[in-house]
Amino acid sequence: MKTLLEHPDVKAFVIHWGEMGTQWGVNRSVSQIHALLYLSDRPLPADEITEALGLARSNVSTALKELQGYAIVRRVHVEGDRRDHFVAETDLWEMLLRIAAERKRREIDPTIALLGELAERLRHDETAPKLVRERIGRMHEFISTLGNWYEQVRGLPKPTLVALMKLGGKVARFVSPLKGKAKS
């Protein structure tokens, strides 16, 4: 494993992925372990990860559980070795979809639920300021629509997702005529 991290570009990627993780709200060690596993050509046991990255064993154990929770790292067994080994998902689309699904589950779904409860209570609460009732109602509608859109997009086949991504802003050409018709 030392030879992999001895390469300056590998080291640069692992360090950068750790820094980017902190920008996305993910612990640096979690992100660095993910980067190392992603680049590795073989399953790695926790003790090799610990040694390679110079992290505490408890930190590696916690990080591996977090990565498994996102379903972007899985435990595998290597014949003749009693230790657990770990591999990262290498299909980038699958990785993106799994991360998005878990973040939605952890962050968006509870927000939609709370906003729904608040909007329902406020709808019947004449003592609450009208502005507050309207804004919470709009926020609930917006985030619920976003969640529904995500579910619809997630169900699309990967080739369709890739085509949509490559189309980028060109999609607006298809939607713009529909937008004009809706006003008529």
MOKA-V471062 format. One record per pair of residues at least 12 apart in sequence whose ideal C-beta (glycine too) atoms are under 7 Angstrom apart, sorted by sequence separation. I is the first residue (numbers start at 1). J is the second residue. If there is no record, write none. Layout:
BEGIN
I|J, I|J
END
This chain:
BEGIN
18|31, 36|49, 73|86, 74|87, 17|31, 18|32, 46|60, 73|87, 122|136, 17|32, 46|61, 73|88, 33|49, 36|52, 72|88, 17|34, 18|35, 36|53, 72|89, 119|136, 14|32, 17|35, 46|64, 118|136, 119|137, 33|53, 14|35, 32|53, 115|136, 119|140, 13|35, 14|36, 64|86, 72|95, 115|139, 116|140, 115|140, 13|39, 29|55, 72|98, 33|60, 71|98, 72|99, 70|98, 115|143, 10|39, 70|99, 29|59, 33|63, 33|64, 112|143, 70|102, 111|143, 112|144, 30|63, 34|67, 43|76, 69|102, 29|63, 33|67, 4|39, 43|78, 108|143, 112|147, 4|40, 27|63, 30|66, 37|73, 30|67, 34|72, 45|83, 46|84, 34|73, 45|84, 108|147, 45|85, 44|85, 43|85, 44|86, 1|44, 43|86, 104|147, 43|87, 104|150, 1|48, 5|52, 37|86, 2|52, 37|87, 38|88, 1|52, 37|88, 38|90, 101|154, 34|88, 97|154, 93|158, 93|161
END
